[in-house]
Amino acid sequence: MINTLTYQEPQQQSKQDKILRGFFKVKAHFADIINAMLFEGKDVIHANELLLCDSDETIYFVYENRINVMERRRDILMHATVNGIPVYIGLEIQSTINYSMPYRLLLYDTMTYHLQYKLIDKDHREHFRPTGVMSTVLYSGDRTWHQPHSLLDRILVPEPLKGLMNTWKGNIHDIKDINIELLRNEKVKSLVSAVQTIYRWNKDTSTIRELVLSKEVAIVVAVMTNSEELVIRIEKEEREEVDMCQVLEEFKLESEMRGLEKGCSLGLKQGIKQGLDQGVKQGKIQTIVNQLKSKFGFVSKELIMKIEESSDDKIDALTIKIIDAKSEEELINVLS
């Protein structure tokens, strides 16, 4: 008797996965990013010739007297036509470095070939030619993806077999390296450009004052840069266009206020002195600096140092004085 053993990857999609997959399942978006990554922006993949496929794949095999069932889910699989020839193109959207990625792609592609073969009647398999399958990866993390780019990057190959063992190229492309000029779809271009800007951002919001995105794209950008709380913040926006500079400033201030509250709570639990040192005072200082930047456009290093060195009483007095202060000198006098 043959028993059944099932291996199944978790099928529950997170909210972030749904957002990313939803964006790139749009045929125009998919075609544009693939053309930029693989074909130097040339119009090789046409959106009107794409067909979205079921990306859930299952393979069955017998091992040790058991039927084994393996299920995998790609992010996106499209049926395309290139020069009149049909192909399957898979796209994985990866926000972290995954050292097993070439193996995953090997498994995805092998299963796709296997399913094509199994669907053909046995009498016709002799002349069966499967539709070609290729997969590519859009990596959106902040670190640089060095390796692996192929399965052989993770395998120790004996010297006599080098050059003979099959590899499995991952076609992994870092979003930070994509040439914006190769993109034609405005939403895809604004998405890639925004992600690159965020990663170059030095936390000075004045450097992103021109970064205005549609709400849809802004949410995808937040997901791709792993900013879950920022996703929630943008979703609350009522406007269809999102000023990322303004949103990030508000988000930063909200985060600092939460840090202040957390600091207060920590102080109550671990002692008033420790709470003031680690939470409340730092929260107050950061909030004051942000208010000063908003009021004057900048804050001198001298003033920041004086604030950091001041007692709690002087910091409280400074908080009140900020409202009607006309210059930094007035505030320095308060702290002197």
C-alpha positions as CSV (number, residue, x, y, z in Angstrom):
1,M,0.0,0.0,0.0
2,I,1.3,3.5,-0.9
3,N,0.9,6.2,1.7
4,T,0.6,9.9,0.8
5,L,3.1,12.5,2.1
6,T,2.5,16.2,1.3
7,Y,5.0,19.0,1.4
8,Q,3.2,22.4,0.9
9,E,4.6,25.8,1.1
10,P,2.5,28.3,3.1
11,Q,-0.2,29.5,0.7
12,Q,-1.3,32.5,2.8
13,Q,-0.3,35.7,1.1
14,S,0.7,38.6,3.3
15,K,-0.8,42.0,2.6
16,Q,2.6,43.2,1.3
17,D,2.8,40.2,-1.1
18,K,-0.7,41.0,-2.5
19,I,0.3,44.6,-3.1
20,L,3.5,43.8,-5.0
21,R,2.0,41.0,-7.0
22,G,-1.1,43.1,-7.8
23,F,1.1,45.9,-9.2
24,F,3.2,43.6,-11.4
25,K,0.3,41.5,-12.5
26,V,-0.8,44.5,-14.5
27,K,0.4,43.5,-18.0
28,A,1.8,46.9,-18.9
29,H,3.8,47.0,-15.7
30,F,5.1,43.5,-16.2
31,A,6.1,44.0,-19.8
32,D,7.9,47.3,-19.0
33,I,10.0,45.9,-16.1
34,I,10.9,42.7,-18.0
35,N,12.0,44.7,-21.0
36,A,14.2,47.0,-18.9
37,M,15.8,44.2,-16.9
38,L,16.4,41.7,-19.7
39,F,16.3,43.5,-23.1
40,E,17.9,47.0,-22.4
41,G,14.5,48.6,-22.7
42,K,13.8,47.2,-26.2
43,D,10.1,46.4,-26.9
44,V,10.5,42.6,-26.9
45,I,7.6,41.7,-24.5
46,H,4.3,43.3,-25.5
47,A,1.6,43.8,-22.9
48,N,-1.2,42.9,-25.3
49,E,0.3,39.5,-26.0
50,L,0.6,38.5,-22.3
51,L,-1.6,36.0,-20.6
52,L,-1.6,35.8,-16.8
53,C,-1.2,32.1,-15.7
54,D,-2.0,30.3,-12.5
55,S,1.2,30.4,-10.6
56,D,0.4,27.5,-8.2
57,E,2.3,24.4,-9.3
58,T,2.1,20.9,-8.0
59,I,4.4,17.9,-8.7
60,Y,3.8,14.3,-7.6
61,F,6.5,11.6,-7.2
62,V,6.9,8.2,-5.5
63,Y,9.7,7.8,-3.0
64,E,10.0,5.1,-0.3
65,N,6.6,3.7,-1.1
66,R,4.9,7.0,-0.6
67,I,3.2,9.4,-3.0
68,N,4.9,12.8,-2.4
69,V,3.1,16.0,-3.3
70,M,5.1,19.2,-3.6
71,E,3.3,22.5,-4.1
72,R,4.9,25.8,-4.9
73,R,3.6,29.3,-5.7
74,R,5.4,31.7,-8.0
75,D,4.9,35.4,-7.5
76,I,3.9,35.9,-11.2
77,L,3.9,33.7,-14.3
78,M,3.0,35.1,-17.7
79,H,2.5,33.4,-21.1
80,A,4.2,35.6,-23.7
81,T,4.9,35.5,-27.4
82,V,8.4,36.5,-28.6
83,N,9.0,36.6,-32.4
84,G,5.9,34.4,-32.8
85,I,7.2,31.8,-30.4
86,P,5.3,31.1,-27.1
87,V,7.3,31.2,-23.8
88,Y,6.5,31.3,-20.1
89,I,8.1,34.1,-18.1
90,G,8.2,34.0,-14.3
91,L,8.9,37.1,-12.1
92,E,9.8,36.8,-8.4
93,I,9.8,40.0,-6.3
94,Q,12.4,39.7,-3.5
95,S,13.0,42.3,-0.8
96,T,15.7,40.3,1.1
97,I,18.8,38.4,0.0
98,N,17.8,34.8,-0.4
99,Y,20.7,32.4,-0.9
100,S,18.5,29.6,-2.1
101,M,16.9,31.7,-4.9
102,P,18.6,29.9,-7.8
103,Y,17.4,26.6,-6.4
104,R,13.9,28.0,-6.0
105,L,13.9,29.1,-9.7
106,L,15.2,25.7,-10.7
107,L,12.4,24.1,-8.9
108,Y,9.7,26.5,-10.3
109,D,10.9,26.0,-13.9
110,T,11.3,22.3,-13.6
111,M,7.8,21.9,-12.3
112,T,6.5,24.0,-15.1
113,Y,8.2,21.8,-17.7
114,H,7.0,18.7,-15.8
115,L,3.4,19.8,-15.8
116,Q,3.5,20.5,-19.5
117,Y,4.8,17.0,-20.1
118,K,2.3,15.3,-17.9
119,L,-0.6,17.0,-19.6
120,I,0.3,15.5,-23.0
121,D,-1.3,12.2,-23.9
122,K,1.3,9.4,-23.7
123,D,0.8,8.6,-27.4
124,H,1.9,12.1,-28.4
125,R,4.9,12.6,-26.1
126,E,7.4,11.4,-28.7
127,H,6.8,14.6,-30.7
128,F,6.1,16.9,-27.8
129,R,8.0,20.2,-27.6
130,P,7.5,22.0,-24.3
131,T,7.0,25.7,-24.2
132,G,10.2,27.4,-23.0
133,V,10.3,28.6,-19.4
134,M,12.5,31.3,-17.9
135,S,12.4,33.1,-14.6
136,T,13.8,36.4,-13.4
137,V,14.0,38.2,-10.0
138,L,13.5,41.8,-9.1
139,Y,15.4,42.4,-5.9
140,S,14.4,45.5,-4.0
141,G,16.4,45.3,-0.7
142,D,18.7,48.0,0.6
143,R,21.8,45.7,0.7
144,T,23.7,44.9,-2.6
145,W,23.0,41.4,-3.9
146,H,26.4,39.9,-4.5
147,Q,25.6,36.2,-4.8
148,P,24.3,33.7,-5.6
149,H,23.4,34.4,-9.2
150,S,23.3,30.8,-10.2
151,L,23.0,27.4,-8.6
152,L,26.7,26.7,-9.1
153,D,27.5,29.7,-6.8
154,R,26.3,27.5,-3.9
155,I,27.8,24.2,-5.0
156,L,31.3,22.8,-4.5
157,V,32.3,21.4,-7.9
158,P,35.2,18.9,-8.3
159,E,37.8,20.2,-10.6
160,P,37.3,17.5,-13.3
161,L,33.6,18.5,-13.5
162,K,34.0,22.2,-13.8
163,G,32.4,23.5,-17.0
164,L,30.4,20.2,-17.3
165,M,27.9,20.5,-14.5
166,N,24.7,22.3,-15.5
167,T,24.1,25.7,-13.8
168,W,20.8,27.5,-13.2
169,K,21.1,31.2,-13.9
170,G,18.9,33.3,-11.6
171,N,18.5,36.4,-13.8
172,I,18.6,38.4,-10.6
173,H,18.3,42.2,-11.1
174,D,18.8,44.8,-8.3
175,I,16.2,47.5,-8.6
176,K,18.9,50.0,-7.5
177,D,20.8,49.3,-10.7
178,I,18.0,49.5,-13.2
179,N,18.4,52.4,-15.7
180,I,15.4,54.6,-15.4
181,E,15.7,55.7,-19.0
182,L,15.0,52.1,-20.2
183,L,11.5,52.3,-18.6
184,R,8.5,53.5,-20.6
185,N,5.5,53.0,-18.4
186,E,5.1,56.0,-16.2
187,K,4.0,54.1,-13.1
188,V,6.8,51.6,-13.3
189,K,9.3,54.5,-13.9
190,S,8.1,56.5,-10.9
191,L,8.1,53.3,-8.8
192,V,11.7,52.4,-9.6
193,S,12.9,56.0,-9.5
194,A,11.3,56.5,-6.0
195,V,12.8,53.3,-4.6
196,Q,16.2,54.4,-5.8
197,T,15.7,57.8,-4.3
198,I,14.7,56.4,-1.0
199,Y,17.8,54.2,-0.8
200,R,20.0,57.2,-1.7
201,W,18.1,59.4,0.9
202,N,20.3,60.7,3.7
203,K,17.3,61.2,6.0
204,D,17.2,64.9,5.1
205,T,13.7,65.4,3.8
206,S,14.8,68.5,1.8
207,T,16.5,66.2,-0.7
208,I,13.1,64.5,-1.6
209,R,10.9,67.6,-1.9
210,E,10.1,66.8,-5.5
211,L,9.1,63.2,-4.8
212,V,5.3,63.2,-5.5
213,L,3.7,59.9,-6.4
214,S,0.3,58.5,-7.1
215,K,-1.1,56.8,-4.0
216,E,-1.0,53.4,-5.7
217,V,2.7,53.7,-6.5
218,A,3.5,55.3,-3.1
219,I,2.1,52.2,-1.3
220,V,4.1,49.8,-3.5
221,V,7.3,51.9,-2.8
222,A,6.7,51.6,0.9
223,V,6.2,47.8,0.6
224,M,9.3,47.4,-1.5
225,T,11.4,49.3,1.0
226,N,10.0,47.2,3.9
227,S,8.2,50.1,5.6
228,E,5.1,48.4,6.9
229,E,4.1,51.3,9.1
230,L,4.6,53.7,6.3
231,V,2.2,51.6,4.2
232,I,-0.5,52.1,6.8
233,R,0.3,55.9,7.0
234,I,0.0,56.3,3.2
235,E,-3.2,54.3,3.0
236,K,-4.9,56.9,5.3
237,E,-4.1,59.6,2.8
238,E,-7.3,60.9,1.1
239,R,-5.4,62.5,-1.8
240,E,-4.7,60.6,-4.9
241,E,-1.2,62.1,-5.1
242,V,1.1,61.7,-2.2
243,D,3.9,64.1,-1.3
244,M,6.5,61.7,0.0
245,C,8.5,64.5,1.7
246,Q,5.5,65.6,3.7
247,V,4.4,62.1,4.5
248,L,7.9,61.1,5.7
249,E,8.2,64.2,7.8
250,E,4.9,63.5,9.5
251,F,5.7,59.8,9.8
252,K,9.0,60.6,11.4
253,L,7.4,62.9,13.9
254,E,4.7,60.4,14.8
255,S,7.4,57.7,15.3
256,E,9.4,60.1,17.6
257,M,6.3,60.8,19.6
258,R,5.6,57.1,20.0
259,G,9.3,56.8,21.1
260,L,8.6,59.5,23.7
261,E,5.6,57.6,25.0
262,K,7.6,54.4,25.1
263,G,10.3,56.2,26.9
264,C,7.9,57.4,29.5
265,S,6.5,53.9,30.0
266,L,10.1,52.5,30.3
267,G,10.8,55.2,32.9
268,L,7.8,54.1,35.0
269,K,8.8,50.5,34.9
270,Q,12.5,50.7,35.3
271,G,12.9,53.8,37.4
272,I,12.4,57.5,36.8
273,K,16.1,58.2,36.3
274,Q,16.6,55.5,33.7
275,G,13.4,56.4,31.9
276,L,14.4,60.0,31.6
277,D,17.9,59.1,30.4
278,Q,16.9,56.6,27.8
279,G,13.4,57.7,26.8
280,V,11.9,61.0,27.8
281,K,14.8,63.3,27.4
282,Q,15.9,61.9,24.0
283,G,12.4,62.1,22.8
284,K,12.0,65.7,23.8
285,I,15.3,66.7,22.2
286,Q,14.5,65.0,18.9
287,T,11.0,66.6,18.9
288,I,12.5,70.0,19.6
289,V,15.1,69.7,16.8
290,N,12.3,68.7,14.3
291,Q,10.2,71.7,15.4
292,L,13.2,74.0,14.9
293,K,14.0,72.6,11.4
294,S,10.3,73.2,10.5
295,K,10.5,76.8,11.8
296,F,13.9,77.9,10.6
297,G,14.6,75.5,7.8
298,F,17.8,74.3,9.5
299,V,19.4,73.9,13.0
300,S,23.0,74.7,13.7
301,K,25.3,72.1,15.3
302,E,26.0,74.6,18.1
303,L,22.3,74.8,19.1
304,I,21.9,71.0,18.9
305,M,24.9,70.5,21.2
306,K,23.6,73.0,23.7
307,I,20.2,71.4,23.8
308,E,21.7,67.9,24.3
309,E,23.9,69.3,27.2
310,S,21.0,71.2,28.9
311,S,19.1,70.2,32.0
312,D,15.5,69.0,31.8
313,D,14.3,72.4,33.2
314,K,16.0,74.3,30.5
315,I,14.7,72.0,27.8
316,D,11.2,72.5,29.1
317,A,11.7,76.3,29.0
318,L,13.1,76.0,25.5
319,T,9.9,74.1,24.4
320,I,7.8,77.1,25.4
321,K,10.2,79.7,23.9
322,I,10.2,78.0,20.5
323,I,6.6,79.3,19.8
324,D,7.6,83.0,19.5
325,A,11.4,82.8,18.9
326,K,12.6,84.8,15.9
327,S,16.1,83.5,15.8
328,E,18.5,80.8,17.1
329,E,20.3,83.4,19.3
330,E,17.1,83.8,21.4
331,L,17.0,80.1,22.0
332,I,20.7,79.9,22.8
333,N,20.2,82.6,25.4
334,V,17.5,80.5,27.0
335,L,19.9,77.6,27.4
336,S,22.8,79.8,28.6
